Amino acid sequence: MPSSAPKVTYGIDDRPPLREAIPLGFQHYLTMFGSTVAIPFILADALGASPAQVGQLIGTIFFVSGIATLLQSTFGNRLPIIQGGTFSFLAPTIAICSMAGIAEAGFEVKMQHVQGAIIAGSIFEMLIGFTGTVGLLVRFVSPIVVAPTIALIGLALFKFGATGSGAGAFWPIGGLTIGLIVAFSQYLSRRHRVCNLYPVLLGIVGAWLTCIVCTETGLFGPGHPAYTDFSKVSDAPVLRVPYPFQWGMPQFAIPAMVGMLAGYVASVIESVGDYYACARLSGAPVPGPKQINRGIAFEGIGSCIAGIFGSGNGTTSYSENIGAIGLTRVGSRRVVQIGAMIMLVLAVFGKFGALFSTIPQPIVGGMYCVMFGMIASVGLSNLQFVDLNSARNLFIIGFAIFMGLSLPEYFGSLEGPLLDGGWKWLGDIITSIGLSGMSVGAIIALVLDNTIPGSDEERGLTAWKRTG
């Protein structure tokens, strides 16, 4: 019988010494930094935010992420899983900012409508979690559903890896980052404990130092993809503590709230897949319905906090950090909680966050190339429980993965709304779900696996229950 999970250096309940746990927690902070910082920058134009306001949003979203991670890892699903901003909310947020009566407004008014939609959606997420609705649906989930769902977390994010906005922006540095992380995590991890525990951190720092040296010697000038611009640090405030309703009181508009629900549906589907991936990599049992219910409920609480503080986004489970767990083989809950405390402390130090925003994009893209690939393989590893000689299973898996990659390209190419008139709200929901490859793959696999006849042994449920 296949082993239930990869070997780990520190399991979910282990408590590494602080001299190791603090750098490991900081590594999680660095891992989620790129995606988290990207969200305020992506939303800046739609919100009409000034550079100073973007900096304030960055501090706020990290502050909220720290709170949400502590709540989730302590009271929620209790998995070593980072909570942070979600790309699922980007399309609904941009749509809200372009609505009639809001598009002409300033930053504060737009943010108030976004806050109202996020808070309203968080109540929906808390309800489906606390009432056990999500857990009931999980009974219909088999390894055939989980495998493509998790695999698409990594595969659907390929645009952030080796493309022109990632490692491909300057391959010498992007390739160096990939090479260093691979070397530390795979070739040197068995020889040196430091390489085993901190492969991502060592890879980022090594490539970053190279960029700094090349910048200081004039090899990389302004405008170069790997140029390290420290002027961002000097312009940032020393201290700024985010506070509730800092942009004003939320505005609750029905069209905005309905549109944001699509982002929540996609986020819930993605998070359930993340729970399975995180549990598997950290050596924990397969998540049960009660654990998943608590996790989704506390994601709702985290999003509500994000709406109250006005981060411009909600919170969800971070796939990037699950990939880091796979590379480091450290699945300790304590490490993630320390990472959350680092987020809280550093969020109020504007200059420290600004320092790490100077990490060049080729380094971030190189890091994603390695970690997103790891997530994809973790998803596919669930197929060890499935009968891969079954034509039924092969059809469902292949079709779900292909459509999970193909449909988002279609929805992303649409120049106007999917549906017009009174059905526009439905079109917005379908579009938001369709843009999430993981949501598409999960829905297709879930429907087909539960409607096409197949035995429990064929579907992998028998072997999966033994390992759980």
C-alpha positions as CSV (number, residue, x, y, z in Angstrom):
1,M,0.0,0.0,0.0
2,P,1.4,3.5,-0.8
3,S,2.6,5.6,2.0
4,S,0.1,8.2,3.2
5,A,2.4,11.3,3.0
6,P,5.9,12.4,2.1
7,K,8.5,12.2,4.9
8,V,8.8,15.4,6.9
9,T,11.6,16.8,9.1
10,Y,9.1,18.5,11.5
11,G,5.5,17.3,11.5
12,I,2.4,19.4,12.2
13,D,2.6,19.1,16.0
14,D,6.3,19.3,16.3
15,R,7.9,22.4,17.9
16,P,11.3,23.2,16.4
17,P,13.7,25.2,18.5
18,L,13.3,29.0,18.1
19,R,16.7,29.3,16.5
20,E,15.3,27.2,13.6
21,A,11.6,28.2,13.9
22,I,12.1,31.9,13.5
23,P,14.1,31.7,10.2
24,L,11.6,29.1,9.0
25,G,8.7,31.4,9.8
26,F,10.5,34.3,8.1
27,Q,10.9,32.1,5.0
28,H,7.1,31.7,4.9
29,Y,6.8,35.5,5.1
30,L,9.2,35.9,2.1
31,T,7.3,33.2,0.2
32,M,3.9,34.9,0.4
33,F,5.4,38.4,0.0
34,G,5.4,38.6,-3.8
35,S,1.8,37.6,-4.3
36,T,0.6,39.7,-1.4
37,V,2.4,42.8,-2.6
38,A,1.1,42.2,-6.1
39,I,-2.6,42.6,-5.1
40,P,-2.5,46.3,-4.1
41,F,-0.4,47.1,-7.2
42,I,-2.9,45.3,-9.5
43,L,-5.8,47.1,-7.9
44,A,-4.1,50.6,-7.8
45,D,-5.5,51.8,-11.1
46,A,-9.1,50.5,-10.5
47,L,-9.2,52.0,-7.0
48,G,-7.5,55.3,-8.0
49,A,-4.9,54.8,-5.3
50,S,-1.9,57.1,-5.0
51,P,1.6,55.5,-4.4
52,A,1.3,56.4,-0.7
53,Q,-2.1,54.7,-0.5
54,V,-0.7,51.6,-2.2
55,G,2.0,51.5,0.5
56,Q,-0.7,51.8,3.2
57,L,-2.7,49.0,1.6
58,I,0.4,46.8,1.6
59,G,0.9,47.3,5.3
60,T,-2.8,46.6,5.9
61,I,-3.0,43.4,3.9
62,F,0.0,42.0,5.7
63,F,-1.4,43.0,9.1
64,V,-4.7,41.3,8.3
65,S,-2.9,38.2,7.0
66,G,-1.0,37.8,10.3
67,I,-4.3,38.0,12.3
68,A,-6.1,35.6,9.9
69,T,-3.2,33.1,10.0
70,L,-3.1,33.0,13.8
71,L,-6.8,32.5,14.0
72,Q,-6.8,29.7,11.3
73,S,-3.8,27.8,12.7
74,T,-5.0,28.0,16.3
75,F,-8.8,27.7,16.2
76,G,-9.7,27.0,12.6
77,N,-8.5,23.9,10.6
78,R,-5.3,24.0,12.7
79,L,-3.2,23.2,9.6
80,P,0.2,25.0,9.0
81,I,-1.4,27.1,6.3
82,I,-0.8,30.8,5.6
83,Q,-3.8,33.1,5.1
84,G,-3.3,36.0,2.7
85,G,-4.9,38.0,-0.1
86,T,-6.6,36.2,-2.9
87,F,-6.5,36.7,-6.7
88,S,-10.1,35.3,-6.8
89,F,-11.3,38.7,-5.6
90,L,-9.5,40.8,-8.2
91,A,-12.0,40.5,-11.0
92,P,-15.0,41.3,-8.8
93,T,-13.2,44.2,-7.1
94,I,-12.2,45.7,-10.5
95,A,-15.8,45.2,-11.7
96,I,-17.2,47.0,-8.5
97,C,-14.8,50.0,-9.1
98,S,-16.1,50.3,-12.7
99,M,-19.8,50.3,-11.8
100,A,-22.0,53.3,-12.6
101,G,-21.9,55.8,-9.7
102,I,-18.7,54.3,-8.3
103,A,-16.3,54.6,-11.3
104,E,-16.3,58.4,-11.0
105,A,-15.6,58.5,-7.3
106,G,-12.3,58.8,-5.5
107,F,-10.2,56.2,-3.7
108,E,-12.0,56.3,-0.3
109,V,-15.5,55.9,-1.8
110,K,-14.5,53.0,-4.1
111,M,-12.8,51.3,-1.1
112,Q,-15.9,51.7,1.0
113,H,-18.0,49.8,-1.6
114,V,-15.3,47.1,-1.9
115,Q,-15.2,46.8,1.9
116,G,-19.0,46.4,2.0
117,A,-19.0,43.7,-0.6
118,I,-16.2,41.8,1.2
119,I,-17.9,42.0,4.6
120,A,-21.2,40.8,3.1
121,G,-19.5,37.9,1.3
122,S,-17.6,36.9,4.5
123,I,-20.9,36.4,6.2
124,F,-21.9,33.9,3.4
125,E,-18.5,32.1,3.9
126,M,-18.9,31.9,7.7
127,L,-22.5,30.5,7.3
128,I,-21.5,27.7,4.9
129,G,-18.6,26.9,7.3
130,F,-20.4,27.0,10.6
131,T,-23.5,25.3,9.3
132,G,-21.5,22.4,7.9
133,T,-22.5,22.9,4.3
134,V,-19.0,22.6,3.0
135,G,-18.3,19.5,5.0
136,L,-21.5,17.8,3.5
137,L,-20.2,18.5,0.0
138,V,-16.8,17.0,0.9
139,R,-18.4,13.6,1.2
140,F,-18.6,13.5,-2.5
141,V,-14.9,14.3,-2.9
142,S,-12.5,11.5,-3.9
143,P,-8.8,11.4,-4.9
144,I,-10.0,11.8,-8.5
145,V,-11.4,15.2,-7.6
146,V,-8.6,16.2,-5.4
147,A,-5.8,15.3,-7.8
148,P,-6.7,17.7,-10.7
149,T,-7.9,20.4,-8.3
150,I,-4.6,20.6,-6.4
151,A,-2.6,20.1,-9.6
152,L,-4.4,23.1,-11.2
153,I,-3.3,25.3,-8.3
154,G,0.2,25.1,-9.6
155,L,-0.5,24.6,-13.3
156,A,-2.9,27.5,-13.6
157,L,-0.3,29.9,-12.2
158,F,2.2,29.2,-15.0
159,K,1.9,32.9,-16.1
160,F,3.6,34.0,-13.0
161,G,6.7,31.7,-13.5
162,A,8.8,31.7,-16.6
163,T,7.0,34.4,-18.5
164,G,8.2,37.9,-19.4
165,S,6.7,39.2,-16.1
166,G,8.5,36.6,-14.0
167,A,11.8,34.7,-14.4
168,G,11.7,35.4,-18.2
169,A,12.1,39.1,-17.6
170,F,15.8,38.4,-17.1
171,W,16.8,34.8,-17.3
172,P,20.3,35.0,-15.8
173,I,18.8,36.0,-12.5
174,G,15.6,34.0,-12.9
175,G,17.6,30.9,-13.8
176,L,20.0,31.6,-10.9
177,T,17.1,31.6,-8.5
178,I,15.7,28.4,-9.8
179,G,19.2,26.8,-9.8
180,L,19.9,27.8,-6.2
181,I,16.6,26.6,-4.8
182,V,16.9,23.3,-6.7
183,A,20.5,22.9,-5.5
184,F,19.6,23.7,-1.8
185,S,16.4,21.7,-1.7
186,Q,17.4,18.6,-3.7
187,Y,21.2,18.2,-4.0
188,L,22.5,19.7,-0.7
189,S,19.6,19.1,1.6
190,R,20.9,15.7,2.7
191,R,24.4,17.0,3.4
192,H,23.7,20.2,5.3
193,R,20.8,20.8,7.7
194,V,20.7,24.5,6.9
195,C,20.1,23.7,3.2
196,N,17.3,21.2,4.2
197,L,15.4,23.8,6.3
198,Y,15.9,27.0,4.3
199,P,16.2,26.2,0.6
200,V,13.8,29.0,-0.5
201,L,15.2,31.6,1.8
202,L,18.8,30.8,0.7
203,G,17.8,30.8,-3.0
204,I,16.1,34.2,-2.7
205,V,18.9,35.8,-0.7
206,G,21.6,34.4,-3.0
207,A,20.0,35.8,-6.1
208,W,19.0,39.1,-4.4
209,L,22.6,39.7,-3.3
210,T,23.7,39.1,-6.8
211,C,21.2,41.8,-8.0
212,I,22.4,44.2,-5.4
213,V,26.1,43.8,-6.3
214,C,25.3,44.2,-10.0
215,T,23.2,47.3,-9.3
216,E,25.9,48.9,-7.1
217,T,28.6,48.2,-9.7
218,G,26.5,49.7,-12.5
219,L,26.0,46.5,-14.4
220,F,22.2,46.8,-13.8
221,G,20.9,50.3,-14.3
222,P,17.5,51.9,-13.8
223,G,14.9,50.2,-15.9
224,H,16.8,46.8,-15.9
225,P,14.5,44.0,-14.8
226,A,16.9,43.0,-12.0
227,Y,17.7,46.5,-10.9
228,T,17.4,46.9,-7.1
229,D,15.8,50.3,-6.3
230,F,16.3,51.2,-2.7
231,S,14.6,54.6,-3.1
232,K,11.4,52.8,-2.2
233,V,12.8,52.3,1.3
234,S,13.8,55.9,2.0
235,D,10.3,57.1,0.8
236,A,8.4,54.7,3.1
237,P,7.1,55.8,6.5
238,V,8.9,54.4,9.6
239,L,5.7,53.4,11.4
240,R,2.1,53.1,10.5
241,V,-0.5,50.9,12.4
242,P,-3.6,49.9,10.3
243,Y,-6.9,50.5,12.1
244,P,-10.6,49.5,11.4
245,F,-12.5,51.6,9.0
246,Q,-9.5,53.7,8.1
247,W,-11.0,54.6,4.7
248,G,-14.5,55.4,6.1
249,M,-17.6,53.3,6.8
250,P,-18.4,50.5,4.4
251,Q,-21.1,50.9,1.7
252,F,-23.4,47.9,1.0
253,A,-24.6,47.9,-2.6
254,I,-26.5,44.8,-3.8
255,P,-24.8,44.6,-7.2
256,A,-21.4,44.8,-5.6
257,M,-22.2,42.2,-3.0
258,V,-23.6,39.7,-5.6
259,G,-20.5,40.2,-7.8
260,M,-18.2,39.5,-4.9
261,L,-19.9,36.2,-4.1
262,A,-18.3,34.7,-7.2
263,G,-14.9,35.5,-5.8
264,Y,-15.9,33.7,-2.5
265,V,-17.2,30.6,-4.3
266,A,-13.9,30.3,-6.2
267,S,-11.9,31.0,-3.0
268,V,-13.8,28.3,-1.1
269,I,-13.1,25.7,-3.8
270,E,-9.5,26.6,-3.9
271,S,-9.1,26.5,-0.1
272,V,-10.5,23.0,0.2
273,G,-8.0,21.8,-2.3
274,D,-5.3,23.6,-0.4
275,Y,-6.3,21.9,2.9
276,Y,-5.8,18.5,1.3
277,A,-2.4,19.5,-0.1
278,C,-1.2,21.1,3.1
279,A,-2.3,18.1,5.2
280,R,-0.5,15.7,2.9
281,L,2.8,17.6,2.8
282,S,2.8,18.2,6.6
283,G,2.2,14.6,7.5
284,A,-1.3,15.2,8.9
285,P,-4.3,13.0,8.3
286,V,-6.7,13.6,5.4
287,P,-8.9,16.6,6.5
288,G,-12.4,15.5,7.6
289,P,-15.7,17.4,7.1
290,K,-15.5,19.1,10.6
291,Q,-12.0,20.3,10.0
292,I,-12.9,21.7,6.6
293,N,-16.0,23.4,8.0
294,R,-13.9,25.1,10.6
295,G,-11.3,26.1,8.1
296,I,-13.8,27.8,5.7
297,A,-15.6,29.4,8.7
298,F,-12.4,31.0,9.9
299,E,-11.5,32.1,6.4
300,G,-14.8,33.9,6.5
301,I,-13.8,35.5,9.8
302,G,-10.5,36.5,8.3
303,S,-12.2,38.1,5.2
304,C,-14.5,40.0,7.5
305,I,-11.5,41.4,9.4
306,A,-9.9,42.3,6.1
307,G,-13.1,44.1,5.1
308,I,-13.2,46.0,8.4
309,F,-9.6,47.1,8.1
310,G,-9.9,47.9,4.4
311,S,-7.2,45.8,2.8
312,G,-9.0,45.9,-0.5
313,N,-9.1,42.1,-0.5
314,G,-10.2,39.1,1.5
315,T,-8.1,36.2,2.9
316,T,-7.7,32.7,1.7
317,S,-5.2,29.8,2.0
318,Y,-1.9,30.4,0.2
319,S,-0.7,27.8,-2.2
320,E,2.8,29.3,-2.4
321,N,3.5,28.4,1.3
322,I,2.2,24.9,0.8
323,G,4.9,24.6,-1.9
324,A,7.4,25.8,0.6
325,I,6.4,23.1,3.1
326,G,7.0,20.5,0.3
327,L,10.5,21.8,-0.4
328,T,11.6,22.3,3.2
329,R,9.7,19.2,4.6
330,V,8.8,21.3,7.6
331,G,5.1,21.1,8.3
332,S,5.1,22.5,11.9
333,R,2.1,24.5,12.9
334,R,4.4,26.5,15.3
335,V,6.5,27.7,12.4
336,V,3.5,29.1,10.5
337,Q,2.3,30.8,13.7
338,I,5.7,32.4,14.1
339,G,5.5,33.5,10.5
340,A,2.1,35.1,11.3
341,M,3.6,37.1,14.2
342,I,6.4,38.3,11.9
343,M,3.8,39.5,9.5
344,L,2.0,41.5,12.3
345,V,5.2,43.1,13.6
346,L,6.7,43.9,10.2
347,A,3.4,45.3,8.8
348,V,3.7,48.3,11.1
349,F,7.3,49.0,10.0
350,G,6.9,50.6,6.6
351,K,10.5,50.6,5.7
352,F,11.0,46.9,6.3
353,G,8.2,46.0,4.0
354,A,9.5,48.5,1.5
355,L,12.9,46.8,1.7
356,F,11.6,43.4,0.5
357,S,9.5,45.0,-2.2
358,T,12.8,45.8,-3.8
359,I,13.2,42.0,-4.6
360,P,13.4,42.0,-8.5
361,Q,10.6,40.3,-10.4
362,P,12.9,37.6,-12.0
363,I,13.7,36.3,-8.5
364,V,10.0,36.1,-7.6
365,G,9.2,34.4,-10.9
366,G,12.1,31.9,-10.4
367,M,10.8,31.0,-6.9
368,Y,7.3,30.4,-8.4
369,C,8.7,28.1,-11.1
370,V,9.9,25.7,-8.4
371,M,7.2,26.0,-5.9
372,F,4.1,25.9,-8.2
373,G,5.6,22.8,-9.9
374,M,5.9,21.2,-6.4
375,I,2.2,21.9,-5.8
376,A,1.2,20.4,-9.1
377,S,3.1,17.2,-8.3
378,V,1.5,17.0,-4.9
379,G,-1.9,17.0,-6.5
380,L,-1.0,14.3,-8.9
381,S,0.5,12.2,-6.1
382,N,-3.1,11.5,-4.9
383,L,-3.5,9.3,-8.0
384,Q,-1.5,6.6,-6.3
385,F,-4.7,5.6,-4.6
386,V,-6.7,5.4,-7.8
387,D,-7.0,2.7,-10.4
388,L,-5.1,4.3,-13.3
389,N,-6.0,1.4,-15.6
390,S,-9.6,2.5,-15.5
391,A,-10.7,4.4,-18.7
392,R,-13.4,6.1,-16.6
393,N,-10.8,7.6,-14.2
394,L,-8.4,8.6,-17.0
395,F,-11.2,10.4,-18.8
396,I,-12.3,12.4,-15.8
397,I,-8.8,13.4,-14.7
398,G,-7.6,14.4,-18.2
399,F,-10.8,16.3,-19.1
400,A,-10.8,18.2,-15.7
401,I,-7.2,19.3,-16.1
402,F,-7.5,20.3,-19.7
403,M,-10.7,22.3,-19.2
404,G,-9.1,23.8,-16.0
405,L,-6.4,25.2,-18.2
406,S,-8.5,26.0,-21.3
407,L,-11.7,27.6,-20.0
408,P,-9.9,30.4,-18.1
409,E,-8.2,31.4,-21.3
410,Y,-11.6,31.7,-23.0
411,F,-13.1,33.8,-20.1
412,G,-10.0,35.9,-20.0
413,S,-10.3,36.8,-23.7
414,L,-13.9,38.1,-23.4
415,E,-14.0,41.8,-24.1
416,G,-17.5,42.4,-22.7
417,P,-19.8,40.9,-20.2
418,L,-20.8,37.2,-20.7
419,L,-24.5,38.1,-20.3
420,D,-26.3,41.4,-20.8
421,G,-29.3,43.0,-19.3
422,G,-30.9,41.7,-16.2
423,W,-28.7,38.6,-16.3
424,K,-25.4,40.4,-16.1
425,W,-25.0,39.5,-12.4
426,L,-25.2,35.8,-13.3
427,G,-22.7,36.3,-16.1
428,D,-20.3,38.0,-13.7
429,I,-20.5,35.0,-11.3
430,I,-19.9,32.5,-14.1
431,T,-17.0,34.6,-15.4
432,S,-15.4,34.8,-12.0
433,I,-15.6,31.1,-11.5
434,G,-14.5,30.4,-15.1
435,L,-11.4,32.5,-14.6
436,S,-10.3,30.2,-11.8
437,G,-8.7,27.1,-13.4
438,M,-8.9,25.3,-10.1
439,S,-12.6,26.0,-9.7
440,V,-13.3,24.8,-13.2
441,G,-11.3,21.6,-12.7
442,A,-12.9,20.9,-9.3
443,I,-16.5,21.3,-10.5
444,I,-16.0,19.1,-13.6
445,A,-14.2,16.4,-11.7
446,L,-16.8,16.5,-8.8
447,V,-19.8,16.2,-11.2
448,L,-18.3,13.5,-13.4
449,D,-16.8,11.4,-10.6
450,N,-20.2,11.3,-8.8
451,T,-22.3,10.6,-11.9
452,I,-20.3,8.2,-13.9
453,P,-20.6,4.7,-12.3
454,G,-17.5,3.5,-10.5
455,S,-16.7,1.4,-7.4
456,D,-15.1,2.9,-4.3
457,E,-11.9,0.8,-4.9
458,E,-11.7,2.1,-8.5
459,R,-12.2,5.7,-7.4
460,G,-9.5,5.4,-4.7
461,L,-11.8,5.9,-1.8
462,T,-11.0,2.5,-0.2
463,A,-7.2,3.1,-0.1
464,W,-7.6,6.8,0.8
465,K,-9.7,6.0,3.9
466,R,-7.1,3.5,5.1
467,T,-4.4,6.2,5.0
468,G,-6.6,8.8,6.6
